Amino acid sequence: MTSITESDSSGVIDTAFVLRFEPQYTVTEAEAEIFDSIGPRVVKREAYKRKHFLKVAEWKSVAARATFDGLDSDDVEYVSAVALNEDTPNHLRLPFLTVLPGVGRPLASTLLTVFNPKKFAIMDSRATGVLHEFGLIESINPNQTDYQAYRKLVKSLAKGANCTPLDLYRALIAYSRTSND
């Protein structure tokens, strides 16, 4: 696993960065429904229903939809209930979700973030790519980045930028789109 690095460029991702790039991010109807409607339902149930899991999976990884069609409802509910249980140690949550076929780190981190967007952070190649570009992590590959260290970095950057980890994620995505144009 690649670790998070200390860097003098951490000041680049600050309040000004978020204020500049987060408004450039367009929240789709699907994303709004996921965070405004599905998230609170998952919190209340303390688990994902298969249909809610599929909505999040479709938003996060459209290409993997066929993989998820065969998932058993009981498996989704059981695995997500254990991962979201308050007694489950944070370092086991993401690995536990990846037990489900087709669930990689980006989707697992998204499932955790939908459940609690103030505590967890979405980790995908676009976000890790920007953090790598700024010298804050060693790899652009989410599979080579320790999620707990990533989550702590994002929470720290978000706190320093006076925003939520989800706002910071959206700013990172918007920045990644402008820097790739």
C-alpha positions in Angstrom: 0.0 0.0 0.0 1.2 3.5 -0.8 1.1 5.9 2.1 0.1 9.5 2.2 3.1 11.9 2.0 3.7 15.2 3.7 4.1 18.1 1.3 4.5 21.8 1.3 1.8 22.1 -1.4 -1.0 21.1 1.0 -1.9 24.8 1.2 -2.9 24.8 -2.4 -6.0 22.8 -1.6 -7.6 25.3 0.7 -10.8 27.4 1.0 -9.9 29.4 -2.2 -9.5 26.1 -4.1 -12.9 24.8 -2.9 -14.6 28.1 -3.5 -13.2 28.2 -7.1 -13.8 24.6 -8.2 -16.7 23.2 -6.2 -19.3 25.5 -7.9 -18.1 24.1 -11.2 -19.2 20.6 -10.2 -22.8 19.8 -11.3 -24.8 17.6 -8.9 -26.9 15.3 -11.1 -30.5 14.3 -10.1 -29.2 10.8 -9.4 -26.5 12.1 -7.0 -28.9 14.5 -5.3 -31.3 11.6 -4.7 -28.5 9.4 -3.4 -27.4 11.9 -0.8 -30.7 13.6 0.0 -33.0 10.6 0.0 -31.2 7.2 -0.1 -28.5 8.3 2.4 -31.0 9.0 5.2 -32.8 5.8 4.5 -29.6 3.8 4.8 -28.8 5.6 8.1 -32.2 4.7 9.4 -32.0 1.0 8.4 -28.3 0.8 9.2 -27.9 -1.2 6.0 -28.4 -0.9 2.2 -31.4 -2.4 0.5 -30.4 -4.0 -2.8 -32.3 -1.3 -4.8 -30.5 1.5 -3.0 -27.1 -0.2 -3.4 -27.8 -0.5 -7.1 -28.6 3.2 -7.4 -25.3 4.1 -5.7 -23.5 1.5 -7.9 -25.1 2.8 -11.1 -24.1 6.4 -10.2 -20.5 5.5 -9.2 -19.7 2.8 -11.7 -22.1 2.5 -14.7 -19.9 0.0 -16.4 -20.2 -2.5 -13.6 -24.0 -2.6 -13.6 -24.1 -6.1 -15.1 -21.9 -7.4 -12.3 -24.3 -6.2 -9.7 -27.5 -7.6 -11.3 -26.8 -11.0 -9.8 -26.2 -9.8 -6.3 -28.4 -11.4 -3.7 -30.5 -8.9 -1.6 -29.6 -10.8 1.6 -25.9 -10.5 0.8 -26.1 -6.8 0.2 -28.1 -6.2 3.4 -25.8 -8.4 5.5 -22.5 -7.1 4.3 -23.6 -3.5 4.4 -25.1 -3.9 7.9 -21.8 -5.3 9.2 -19.8 -2.6 7.4 -22.0 0.2 8.7 -22.5 -1.1 12.3 -21.2 1.4 14.8 -19.1 -1.4 16.5 -17.2 -2.2 13.3 -13.7 -0.7 13.4 -13.3 2.0 10.7 -10.3 0.1 9.1 -12.5 -2.9 8.4 -15.5 -1.1 6.8 -14.2 -0.6 3.3 -12.5 -4.1 3.0 -15.7 -5.7 4.2 -17.8 -4.0 1.5 -15.3 -5.2 -1.1 -16.4 -8.7 -0.3 -19.4 -8.2 -2.5 -18.7 -9.2 -6.2 -17.7 -6.2 -8.3 -17.3 -3.8 -5.4 -13.9 -2.1 -5.5 -12.5 0.6 -3.3 -14.1 3.5 -5.2 -17.6 2.1 -4.8 -17.0 0.9 -1.3 -15.8 4.4 -0.3 -18.9 5.9 -2.0 -21.2 3.5 -0.1 -19.6 4.6 3.2 -19.8 8.3 2.2 -23.5 8.1 1.3 -24.0 6.6 4.8 -22.0 9.4 6.5 -20.6 12.1 4.3 -19.0 14.0 7.2 -17.0 11.0 8.3 -16.0 9.2 5.1 -14.6 10.3 1.7 -15.1 9.1 -1.8 -11.8 7.7 -3.1 -11.6 7.3 -6.9 -8.9 7.8 -9.5 -9.9 11.3 -10.3 -9.7 12.5 -6.6 -6.4 10.5 -6.0 -5.0 11.9 -9.3 -5.5 15.5 -8.1 -4.1 14.8 -4.7 -1.1 13.1 -6.3 -0.7 16.1 -8.6 -0.4 18.3 -5.6 2.1 16.0 -4.0 -0.2 14.9 -1.2 -0.3 11.2 -2.0 2.2 8.9 -3.7 -0.1 7.2 -6.2 -3.0 8.1 -8.5 -4.3 4.6 -8.1 -6.9 4.2 -5.4 -6.0 0.5 -5.1 -2.5 1.5 -4.0 -3.6 4.1 -1.5 -4.4 3.3 2.1 -8.1 4.3 2.6 -7.8 5.3 6.3 -4.8 7.6 5.5 -6.7 9.0 2.5 -9.8 9.6 4.6 -7.9 11.4 7.3 -6.1 13.6 4.6 -9.4 14.5 3.0 -11.0 15.3 6.3 -8.0 17.4 7.3 -8.0 19.3 4.0 -11.8 19.8 4.2 -11.5 21.1 7.8 -8.7 23.5 6.6 -10.9 24.6 3.7 -13.9 25.1 5.9 -16.1 22.6 4.0 -17.2 19.0 4.1 -15.3 16.1 2.7 -18.0 15.8 0.0 -17.6 19.4 -1.0 -13.9 18.9 -1.2 -14.4 15.7 -3.3 -16.6 17.7 -5.7 -14.0 20.4 -6.0 -11.3 17.8 -6.7 -13.5 16.3 -9.5 -14.2 19.7 -11.0 -10.5 20.6 -10.9 -9.6 17.2 -12.5 -12.0 18.0 -15.4 -10.5 21.5 -16.0 -6.9 20.3 -15.7 -7.7 17.5 -18.3 -9.3 19.8 -20.9 
